[in-house]
Amino acid sequence: MPEVRKEPGCPIPPKQQPYEIAFEMGFDALLARMPSAEKLEALGATPESGVIKVLVLNRRVLVDTRDREVYVEGRAGARRAWALLVLHYLRAEDVSPDAREVSIGHFADCRGYLTVFGNRIIGRFLATVGRSPERFIELSEQLGGTRLSGPGTSYRFDVLPRVPITIIRHEGDEELGPGANVIYRADIERLLPPEDRVVIAELLLDALSGKPIEEQVEGQL
């Protein structure tokens, strides 16, 4: 790698922090157009004294609109990826329901992500938390998923109040190895932007793997 030479009088620019920039932009957008009480109710969120409360995987997340911060219950800061997801969710314009069950390919604006989705979500799931039905069951139960009947091993997770995600693991046979599907409610198209529909599945896999929603504090394992 060639040496980077600093020209006289030209300071090296600070390292970019895209999550922090997106977080501040997300808060700016939310505060510029705060959702009405009716819209918050439709989203399953509760306003209370400058704080908006949202359940995330059965954990209460608090959006503090005065301090411009997002906390998990107990006042631990939420990981920035989760915080951004919540901020974007609260900014949904159209909250009308559509309970149809669809895959990621249903959304025209997500079709450019299909290869990425196959690698980062399906491939990762089968290589890690879903490498066996027993492991998938164990981790899903620990996270509070709801077991569904039907072919394969299927669990639904209430990631956000209006955003359930179902993961189905198929065992495969002698010719085909195990497979998996991720099922959304169709109205996620109105509630989250395209990239977030991929990110939310990634974050669910993080949670199944044991990665916490909140930031790890110094000295914490």
C-alpha positions as CSV (number, residue, x, y, z in Angstrom):
1,M,0.0,0.0,0.0
2,P,1.5,3.4,-1.0
3,E,2.4,5.8,1.8
4,V,-0.1,8.5,2.4
5,R,1.8,11.8,2.5
6,K,0.3,14.8,4.3
7,E,0.8,18.0,2.5
8,P,1.9,21.0,4.6
9,G,-1.1,22.9,5.9
10,C,-3.6,20.2,4.9
11,P,-4.9,18.4,8.0
12,I,-5.9,14.8,7.6
13,P,-9.7,14.7,7.6
14,P,-11.3,12.9,10.6
15,K,-12.5,9.4,10.2
16,Q,-16.1,9.3,8.9
17,Q,-18.8,7.9,11.2
18,P,-21.7,7.1,8.8
19,Y,-23.9,5.7,11.5
20,E,-23.5,8.8,13.6
21,I,-24.3,11.0,10.6
22,A,-27.3,9.0,9.7
23,F,-28.5,9.0,13.3
24,E,-28.4,12.8,13.5
25,M,-30.1,13.1,10.2
26,G,-32.8,10.6,11.3
27,F,-33.4,12.6,14.5
28,D,-33.5,15.9,12.5
29,A,-36.2,14.4,10.2
30,L,-38.2,13.0,13.1
31,L,-38.2,16.3,15.0
32,A,-39.0,18.3,11.9
33,R,-42.2,16.3,11.4
34,M,-43.3,14.7,14.7
35,P,-45.9,12.0,14.2
36,S,-49.3,12.6,15.6
37,A,-50.7,10.7,18.5
38,E,-53.0,8.8,16.1
39,K,-50.1,7.8,13.9
40,L,-48.0,6.7,16.9
41,E,-50.9,4.6,18.1
42,A,-51.2,3.0,14.7
43,L,-47.4,2.2,14.9
44,G,-47.8,0.6,18.4
45,A,-45.7,3.4,19.9
46,T,-46.5,5.4,23.1
47,P,-45.6,9.0,23.7
48,E,-44.9,10.1,27.3
49,S,-43.3,13.3,28.5
50,G,-40.9,13.8,25.6
51,V,-40.2,10.1,25.2
52,I,-41.6,7.7,22.6
53,K,-41.7,4.1,23.7
54,V,-41.5,1.3,21.2
55,L,-41.2,-2.5,21.8
56,V,-38.3,-4.0,19.9
57,L,-38.1,-7.8,20.3
58,N,-40.1,-7.5,23.5
59,R,-37.6,-4.9,24.9
60,R,-38.8,-1.4,25.6
61,V,-36.9,1.2,23.6
62,L,-37.2,4.8,24.5
63,V,-36.7,7.6,21.9
64,D,-35.8,10.7,23.9
65,T,-36.8,13.6,21.7
66,R,-35.3,16.2,24.1
67,D,-31.8,14.6,24.6
68,R,-31.8,13.2,21.0
69,E,-30.9,9.7,22.1
70,V,-32.4,6.2,21.9
71,Y,-32.2,4.0,24.9
72,V,-33.1,0.4,25.7
73,E,-35.0,-0.1,29.0
74,G,-32.6,0.5,31.9
75,R,-31.2,3.6,30.0
76,A,-28.5,1.7,28.1
77,G,-28.0,3.3,24.7
78,A,-29.4,1.3,21.8
79,R,-26.9,0.2,19.2
80,R,-26.9,2.7,16.4
81,A,-28.2,0.3,13.8
82,W,-31.3,-0.5,16.0
83,A,-31.7,3.2,16.9
84,L,-31.8,4.1,13.2
85,L,-34.3,1.4,12.5
86,V,-36.6,2.8,15.2
87,L,-36.2,6.4,14.0
88,H,-37.1,5.4,10.4
89,Y,-40.1,3.4,11.6
90,L,-41.5,6.3,13.5
91,R,-41.3,8.5,10.4
92,A,-43.6,6.2,8.4
93,E,-46.0,8.3,6.3
94,D,-48.5,5.6,5.4
95,V,-49.5,3.4,8.3
96,S,-52.4,1.6,6.6
97,P,-52.3,-2.2,7.2
98,D,-51.6,-4.9,4.7
99,A,-51.3,-8.3,6.4
100,R,-50.3,-10.3,3.3
101,E,-47.3,-12.5,3.8
102,V,-44.6,-11.9,1.2
103,S,-40.9,-12.5,0.6
104,I,-38.2,-9.8,-0.1
105,G,-38.7,-10.4,-3.9
106,H,-42.3,-9.0,-3.6
107,F,-41.0,-5.5,-3.2
108,A,-40.0,-3.9,-6.5
109,D,-37.6,-1.5,-4.8
110,C,-35.8,-4.4,-3.0
111,R,-35.1,-6.6,-6.1
112,G,-31.6,-5.0,-6.4
113,Y,-30.8,-6.5,-3.0
114,L,-31.7,-10.1,-3.8
115,T,-28.2,-11.4,-4.2
116,V,-27.0,-9.5,-1.1
117,F,-30.1,-10.9,0.8
118,G,-29.3,-14.4,-0.3
119,N,-25.7,-14.1,1.0
120,R,-26.1,-11.9,4.1
121,I,-29.4,-13.3,5.4
122,I,-30.2,-16.8,4.0
123,G,-26.6,-18.0,3.7
124,R,-25.6,-16.6,7.1
125,F,-28.7,-18.1,8.7
126,L,-28.0,-21.6,7.4
127,A,-24.3,-21.3,8.4
128,T,-24.9,-20.1,11.9
129,V,-28.2,-19.9,14.0
130,G,-30.0,-22.2,11.5
131,R,-27.4,-24.8,10.8
132,S,-29.6,-27.4,12.5
133,P,-33.3,-27.3,13.4
134,E,-32.4,-28.0,17.0
135,R,-30.2,-24.9,17.2
136,F,-32.7,-22.8,15.5
137,I,-35.4,-23.9,17.9
138,E,-33.2,-23.3,21.0
139,L,-32.2,-19.8,20.0
140,S,-35.7,-18.8,18.8
141,E,-37.2,-19.9,22.1
142,Q,-34.5,-17.9,24.0
143,L,-35.4,-14.8,22.0
144,G,-39.1,-15.2,22.6
145,G,-40.1,-16.2,19.0
146,T,-43.5,-17.8,18.4
147,R,-43.4,-21.3,16.9
148,L,-45.7,-21.7,13.9
149,S,-47.1,-24.8,12.4
150,G,-46.5,-25.9,8.8
151,P,-43.7,-27.5,6.8
152,G,-40.2,-27.0,8.1
153,T,-39.2,-25.2,11.3
154,S,-40.9,-21.8,11.5
155,Y,-40.7,-19.0,14.0
156,R,-42.3,-15.5,14.0
157,F,-40.5,-12.6,15.8
158,D,-42.2,-9.3,16.6
159,V,-39.2,-7.2,15.7
160,L,-41.2,-4.0,15.8
161,P,-44.9,-3.6,16.8
162,R,-46.0,-3.6,13.2
163,V,-43.1,-5.6,11.7
164,P,-43.3,-9.3,12.4
165,I,-40.7,-11.4,10.6
166,T,-41.0,-15.1,10.1
167,I,-38.0,-17.4,9.4
168,I,-38.7,-20.8,8.0
169,R,-36.0,-23.5,7.9
170,H,-36.5,-26.3,5.4
171,E,-34.6,-29.5,6.1
172,G,-33.8,-30.5,2.4
173,D,-33.2,-34.0,1.2
174,E,-30.4,-36.2,-0.3
175,E,-30.0,-33.9,-3.3
176,L,-30.8,-30.5,-1.9
177,G,-29.3,-29.2,1.4
178,P,-31.3,-27.2,3.9
179,G,-33.0,-24.0,2.8
180,A,-34.7,-21.0,4.4
181,N,-37.2,-18.3,3.7
182,V,-37.8,-15.0,5.4
183,I,-41.4,-13.8,5.4
184,Y,-42.6,-10.2,5.9
185,R,-45.9,-8.5,6.2
186,A,-46.6,-6.6,3.0
187,D,-47.1,-3.3,4.8
188,I,-43.4,-3.1,5.8
189,E,-43.1,-1.5,2.4
190,R,-44.9,1.5,3.8
191,L,-43.2,1.4,7.2
192,L,-39.5,1.1,6.4
193,P,-37.3,2.1,3.4
194,P,-35.9,-0.6,1.1
195,E,-32.4,-0.9,2.7
196,D,-34.0,-1.2,6.2
197,R,-36.0,-4.2,5.1
198,V,-32.7,-6.0,4.6
199,V,-31.1,-4.5,7.7
200,I,-33.9,-5.6,10.0
201,A,-33.4,-9.2,9.0
202,E,-29.7,-8.8,9.6
203,L,-30.3,-7.4,13.1
204,L,-32.7,-10.2,13.8
205,L,-29.9,-12.7,13.1
206,D,-27.7,-10.7,15.3
207,A,-30.2,-11.0,18.1
208,L,-30.6,-14.7,17.5
209,S,-26.8,-15.0,17.7
210,G,-26.9,-13.4,21.2
211,K,-25.8,-9.9,20.2
212,P,-27.6,-7.4,22.4
213,I,-29.8,-4.5,21.2
214,E,-28.0,-2.1,23.5
215,E,-24.5,-0.9,23.3
216,Q,-21.9,-2.7,25.3
217,V,-20.6,-0.5,28.1
218,E,-16.9,-0.5,29.2
219,G,-16.0,-3.5,31.3
220,Q,-19.0,-5.5,30.1
221,L,-18.4,-8.9,28.5
